[in-house]
Amino acid sequence: MKVLVTGAAGFIGMHVAQRLLARGDEVVGLDNLNDYYDVSLKESRLERLQRQPGFRFVRLDVADREGIASLFAEQGFDGVVHLAAQAGVRYSLRNPHAYVDSNLVGFVNMLEGCRHHKVGHLVYASSSSVYGGNTKMPFAEADAVDHPVSLYAATKKANELMAHTYSHLYGLPTTGLRFFTVYGPWGRPDMALFLFTKAILEQRPIEVYNFGHMQRDFTYVDDVADGVVRVLDRPGSPDAAFDAARPNPATSHAPYRVFNIGNRNPVPLLDFIGCIERALGKTAEKRLLPLQDGDVLATYADVQALGEWVGAVPATPLEQGIASFVAWYRSYYRV
Ligand SMILES: NC(=O)c1ccc[n+]([C@@H]2O[C@H](COP(=O)([O-])OP(=O)(O)OC[C@H]3O[C@@H](n4cnc5c(N)ncnc54)[C@H](O)[C@@H]3O)[C@@H](O)[C@H]2O)c1
């Protein structure tokens, strides 16, 4: 297969591209290498990919309409894994336009490329944040997701709606994956695991929001990359069981699917910190702070539908995943 992976210099993108290359696929990795976080980390991820045969890098912005149209016309992709996006909940309160450009304009450009060049399957990153203020646990794909609490979440929900229209109008198979707090080696410097590890090693206090009363379903990046590739291999088809009189949001009369991909195990923030402390052999100094705007209190994935669809669900225990992250962090930053 020839696959376009957008956001290939990003955390999840690198792991997905590696997995596709390892099984012999040809991968075109696209990224604009923006400076939302340390660009040298993105460059190091790319260097790893460039050492593998079958990889080609294209530096391009997904919001560049002509650039994306030419890329699709030149390349003829069998599949697209669209992960490039402006990520981060909190930053969306400060810089909303970055989310409109990358996540909405960029997404239409992907859809148009797939539509005009008969791509076999578009798999794209949605997010657990679409569940917004919902408190029904675990979060299931059949739940209503009409109450986002950040613009980031709204753009991800919008992606699902936009994908549905293209699946309906043009028969384009699309699958959205709602990622639940992904962590692991090569992780993002703006996320809790990275921030906490760095601060603890530098003997600085860590900032613990909502006074520690939060829960997250932490999902190991290898499990996520495995899920993305399995899903890519299984495009949806129109669901014969879909009943428009009682429409199930998870499926459709069109070749459209959306799945949670999470660890089925919500972990209290203080337990998560305890795990990091054990892996580092150091104790954190905690600054307890109120809830941040845009944050949700808890996430917890129902992954039954994913398991039935691809035969595997994330299962890496948190202790193990954190130990792998800490080992990577210490060797990469030589600390
Ligand atoms: N990591 C998580 O816990 C998590 C959770 C839910 C959803 N997601 C989604 O998964 C995807 C990947 O996330 P990640 O954690 O790897 O983030 P990341 O920021 O490490 O990766 C995204 C990559 O996309 C690139 N990019 C951003 N805007 C671009 C643009 N306009 N044009 C081209 N490239 C652009 C960035 O340079 C970056 O390398 C994103 O869509 C994100 O919203 C991630």
Ligand as a Chemical Component Dictionary entry (heavy atoms), coordinates in Angstrom:
data_LIG
# 
_chem_comp.id                   LIG 
_chem_comp.type                 NON-POLYMER 
_chem_comp.pdbx_formal_charge   0 
_chem_comp.three_letter_code    LIG 
# 
loop_
_chem_comp_atom.comp_id 
_chem_comp_atom.atom_id 
_chem_comp_atom.alt_atom_id 
_chem_comp_atom.type_symbol 
_chem_comp_atom.charge 
_chem_comp_atom.model_Cartn_x 
_chem_comp_atom.model_Cartn_y 
_chem_comp_atom.model_Cartn_z 
_chem_comp_atom.pdbx_ordinal 
LIG N1  N1  N 0  -1.877 12.648 21.922 1  
LIG C1  C1  C 0  -3.122 12.552 22.355 2  
LIG O1  O1  O 0  -3.366 12.206 23.519 3  
LIG C2  C2  C 0  -4.287 12.811 21.431 4  
LIG C3  C3  C 0  -5.575 12.660 21.951 5  
LIG C4  C4  C 0  -6.662 12.898 21.115 6  
LIG C5  C5  C 0  -6.466 13.250 19.796 7  
LIG N2  N2  N 1  -5.202 13.419 19.316 8  
LIG C6  C6  C 0  -5.041 13.795 17.917 9  
LIG O2  O2  O 0  -4.128 12.916 17.305 10 
LIG C7  C7  C 0  -3.395 13.579 16.281 11 
LIG C8  C8  C 0  -1.913 13.432 16.526 12 
LIG O3  O3  O 0  -1.600 13.978 17.813 13 
LIG P1  P1  P 0  -0.144 13.968 18.434 14 
LIG O4  O4  O 0  -0.323 13.787 19.900 15 
LIG O5  O5  O -1 0.732  13.081 17.661 16 
LIG O6  O6  O 0  0.233  15.514 18.223 17 
LIG P2  P2  P 0  1.540  16.187 17.581 18 
LIG O7  O7  O 0  1.349  17.654 17.762 19 
LIG O8  O8  O 0  2.763  15.557 18.149 20 
LIG O9  O9  O 0  1.425  15.796 16.056 21 
LIG C9  C9  C 0  0.744  16.567 15.103 22 
LIG C10 C10 C 0  1.719  16.891 13.972 23 
LIG O10 O10 O 0  0.984  17.574 12.980 24 
LIG C11 C11 C 0  1.759  18.643 12.518 25 
LIG N3  N3  N 0  0.837  19.704 12.066 26 
LIG C12 C12 C 0  0.038  20.476 12.845 27 
LIG N4  N4  N 0  -0.640 21.341 12.077 28 
LIG C13 C13 C 0  -0.264 21.089 10.787 29 
LIG C14 C14 C 0  -0.601 21.669 9.543  30 
LIG N5  N5  N 0  -1.470 22.691 9.461  31 
LIG N6  N6  N 0  -0.041 21.157 8.416  32 
LIG C15 C15 C 0  0.839  20.128 8.490  33 
LIG N7  N7  N 0  1.226  19.565 9.644  34 
LIG C16 C16 C 0  0.671  20.041 10.786 35 
LIG C17 C17 C 0  2.600  19.103 13.685 36 
LIG O11 O11 O 0  3.791  19.749 13.269 37 
LIG C18 C18 C 0  2.866  17.797 14.408 38 
LIG O12 O12 O 0  4.117  17.245 14.034 39 
LIG C19 C19 C 0  -3.893 15.025 16.301 40 
LIG O13 O13 O 0  -4.903 15.136 15.343 41 
LIG C20 C20 C 0  -4.467 15.174 17.698 42 
LIG O14 O14 O 0  -5.463 16.181 17.743 43 
LIG C21 C21 C 0  -4.110 13.205 20.111 44 
# 
loop_
_chem_comp_bond.comp_id 
_chem_comp_bond.atom_id_1 
_chem_comp_bond.atom_id_2 
_chem_comp_bond.value_order 
_chem_comp_bond.pdbx_ordinal 
LIG N1  C1  SING 1  
LIG C1  O1  DOUB 2  
LIG C1  C2  SING 3  
LIG C2  C3  SING 4  
LIG C2  C21 DOUB 5  
LIG C3  C4  DOUB 6  
LIG C4  C5  SING 7  
LIG C5  N2  DOUB 8  
LIG N2  C6  SING 9  
LIG N2  C21 SING 10 
LIG C6  O2  SING 11 
LIG C6  C20 SING 12 
LIG O2  C7  SING 13 
LIG C7  C8  SING 14 
LIG C7  C19 SING 15 
LIG C8  O3  SING 16 
LIG O3  P1  SING 17 
LIG P1  O4  DOUB 18 
LIG P1  O5  SING 19 
LIG P1  O6  SING 20 
LIG O6  P2  SING 21 
LIG P2  O7  DOUB 22 
LIG P2  O8  SING 23 
LIG P2  O9  SING 24 
LIG O9  C9  SING 25 
LIG C9  C10 SING 26 
LIG C10 O10 SING 27 
LIG C10 C18 SING 28 
LIG O10 C11 SING 29 
LIG C11 N3  SING 30 
LIG C11 C17 SING 31 
LIG N3  C12 SING 32 
LIG N3  C16 SING 33 
LIG C12 N4  DOUB 34 
LIG N4  C13 SING 35 
LIG C13 C14 SING 36 
LIG C13 C16 DOUB 37 
LIG C14 N5  SING 38 
LIG C14 N6  DOUB 39 
LIG N6  C15 SING 40 
LIG C15 N7  DOUB 41 
LIG N7  C16 SING 42 
LIG C17 O11 SING 43 
LIG C17 C18 SING 44 
LIG C18 O12 SING 45 
LIG C19 O13 SING 46 
LIG C19 C20 SING 47 
LIG C20 O14 SING 48 
# 
